[in-house]
Amino acid sequence: MTAFEIYKKTFRFTLMRILCGVAGVVLIAGLPALTFAFTGKATDEVRIAVCAGAFLLACIIAGLLSHFLGYVFRAGQIAMAAKGISEGELPEDVYGEGKAAVKKRFGTVAVFFAIERIINGIVRQITNGLNRLANALGGSSRGRNNESNPLQIIVAIINLIISAMLKFLCACIMGWVFIHPGQNAWRSACDGALVYFKNWKDLLKNTAKVIGLGLLSLIIIGGLLFGICHLVLDNASFANTMAVELEDFLQHDFLDENGNPEIDLTAKELLIIAEAVIALILWGIINSALVDPYVMISVMSRYIKAGLANAPAREMDSKLAGMSKSYKKAIAAAAE
């Protein structure tokens, strides 16, 4: 199966993640707005303080929902993507099978997040080790006669690329855990790290797609969302009222020691900033749920095929344990 075929088959997970994220944004935007509307008789200071508290509460609730509900959709999609790549086919009920695979493999939320945290640590620490090695080979950033060192520049670019790939590499290792259901999950995580360590150069071939799709998404989707937010909020009386109230507060109550406003922005400028922030948050949610899964599947495809073609060399356990404390913990957990 191609990456796009798998993406289409697992799209319900993507849709559920979008709905979950949008619900969070509605909560974050709606609760402060309702609070502002119901505190009309209070002073400006009280209204702003209460709205800030409502915003913080909404952020916490939305974050918890995304964390503990969103993991099922994310993990389920990883499980089914890994299955499609390794077996070349997917079941009819992809959504149901994905949720069942997550529950069967990890049992509880706590176990999933424990293994995910270890995987993130392994990838980050191994990558840091590779970066240090590359930096050592690259030498100083300045060569003789204070000229730029081309090798060091290349190393810096590689470091930047690997950093952009980190979240997808973590998903790759989690996928490796899913396609080895009969093996201890901790041991599978270690094997997945070995696959990454052996094939990291090959995985970088997906980099152009990762960076290119990200920039394209920001320009097209982000720009469209900003335009929509601008049209909606510019014509919304509550948004304009809040902006005017905030401008008044900044001009008269939020002053420096000389009596000048600490933040000198007009209501219009405040509204544009709010529109940009909301658009950026929405873009992050949509990009994470809509674009990232396709990129993730593309990276996973190269990763899993490389791992299946070239089995992980477990004699390298000690070497990776020296590079990563998380890897060492995973080996210890696998032995229990």
C-alpha positions, -999 to 999 in steps of 0.1 A, spaced: 0 0 0 12 35 -7 14 62 20 -16 80 5 -37 48 4 -30 42 41 -37 79 48 -71 76 32 -79 44 50 -70 58 83 -86 92 77 -112 88 104 -85 90 130 -75 123 114 -110 136 114 -115 127 151 -83 145 160 -95 176 141 -129 176 159 -112 171 192 -89 201 185 -117 223 172 -138 216 203 -108 227 224 -105 260 204 -142 266 208 -139 261 245 -108 284 247 -125 311 227 -160 306 240 -156 305 277 -138 339 281 -163 354 257 -192 342 278 -175 353 309 -170 387 295 -207 389 285 -220 379 319 -197 403 338 -209 434 321 -217 453 354 -183 447 369 -153 471 367 -129 467 338 -102 453 360 -125 426 374 -138 417 339 -103 413 325 -91 393 355 -121 370 354 -118 366 316 -81 357 320 -90 331 346 -117 317 323 -91 315 295 -66 297 317 -93 272 328 -104 266 292 -68 260 282 -63 234 310 -96 216 302 -88 216 264 -53 203 270 -65 175 292 -91 164 266 -65 165 239 -40 146 259 -62 118 272 -87 115 244 -65 125 215 -40 97 223 -65 71 212 -68 86 177 -31 93 174 -20 58 186 -48 41 166 -36 57 134 0 48 141 -11 12 147 -31 9 115 -4 27 94 22 3 107 0 -26 99 -7 -14 64 30 -8 57 42 -41 71 13 -63 58 3 -45 27 -34 -44 36 -58 -31 62 -90 -45 77 -124 -33 68 -131 -16 101 -98 3 104 -111 26 131 -124 -2 154 -93 -23 148 -70 6 156 -87 14 189 -86 -23 198 -50 -26 189 -41 3 212 -61 -13 241 -46 -47 235 -10 -36 232 -9 -12 261 -40 -19 283 -41 14 300 -34 51 292 -6 51 318 13 23 301 10 40 267 23 73 279 51 57 299 64 39 268 59 70 247 79 91 272 107 66 271 106 66 232 108 104 231 137 103 255 155 76 235 151 95 202 161 128 217 192 114 234 204 93 205 199 123 182 219 145 205 246 118 205 246 118 167 247 156 166 277 157 190 295 132 168 287 152 137 299 184 154 331 167 164 337 157 128 328 191 115 352 209 138 351 246 143 326 267 124 355 289 113 384 275 93 418 290 84 418 327 78 385 329 96 367 314 67 335 294 71 340 257 75 317 240 49 315 207 68 303 225 99 276 243 79 265 209 65 264 195 101 243 224 113 218 218 84 217 181 93 211 189 130 182 212 120 167 186 97 169 158 124 152 182 148 123 186 124 120 149 120 119 140 157 82 137 162 79 115 132 107 93 143 90 88 177 59 77 158 81 53 137 93 35 169 58 33 183 47 17 150 75 -8 154 61 -17 188 26 -22 173 38 -46 145 55 -69 171 25 -77 193 40 -110 206 71 -93 220 75 -73 252 66 -37 244 98 -23 261 120 -46 241 102 -36 209 108 0 217 145 -7 221 145 -26 188 128 3 171 155 26 184 181 3 169 164 5 136 165 43 138 202 43 148 211 21 119 191 38 93 190 75 103 208 87 72 182 69 49 153 84 69 166 119 62 156 114 25 120 123 36 132 157 49 123 178 18 87 165 20 85 172 57 98 208 55 80 215 21 46 203 32 50 222 65 57 255 48 30 250 22 5 242 49 14 274 69 11 296 38 -22 281 24 -41 269 54 -27 294 79 -34 323 55 -69 311 48 -76 307 86 -63 342 93 -86 356 66 -116 338 80 -108 350 116 -103 386 103 -137 386 86 -155 370 115 -140 390 144 -139 423 126 -176 421 123 -183 406 157 -195 432 182 -183 413 213 -147 410 198 -146 448 190 -160 456 225 -133 434 242 -106 450 221 -118 485 230 -120 476 267 -85 461 266 -71 492 248 -86 514 275 -71 492 303 -37 493 286 -38 531 281 -50 540 316 -42 513 340 -12 493 326 14 521 329 52 523 335 69 543 362 67 575 340 30 571 335 33 559 299 14 528 287 36 496 290 19 483 258 8 510 234 -15 493 210 -48 504 195 -80 483 196 -76 475 159 -40 463 164 -51 442 194 -79 426 174 -55 418 145 -31 402 170 -59 381 185 -70 371 150 -34 360 142 -31 340 174 -64 322 169 -55 315 133 -21 301 143 -36 279 170 -62 266 145 -35 260 119 -14 241 144 -44 219 152 -54 213 116 -18 209 104 -11 184 132 -42 164 125 -45 167 87 -10 172 72 13 156 98 -3 121 96 5 119 59 41 130 64 43 106 94 31 76 73 56 85 45 84 85 71 71 53 88 70 36 54 107 41 48 115 33 84 96 0 87 107 -13 54 143 -6 63 139 -23 97 122 -54 82 149 -57 55 177 -53 80 169 -68 114 179 -47 145 214 -56 158 209 -62 195 246 -64 201 245 -26 199 223 -24 231 253 -15 252 264 13 228 229 29 228 225 25 265 257 46 269 242 72 246 207 72 261 196 69 298 161 63 285 173 34 264 190 19 295 157 22 314 138 5 286 162 -24 286 158 -27 323 120 -26 320 121 -53 293 141 -76 315 116 -74 344 
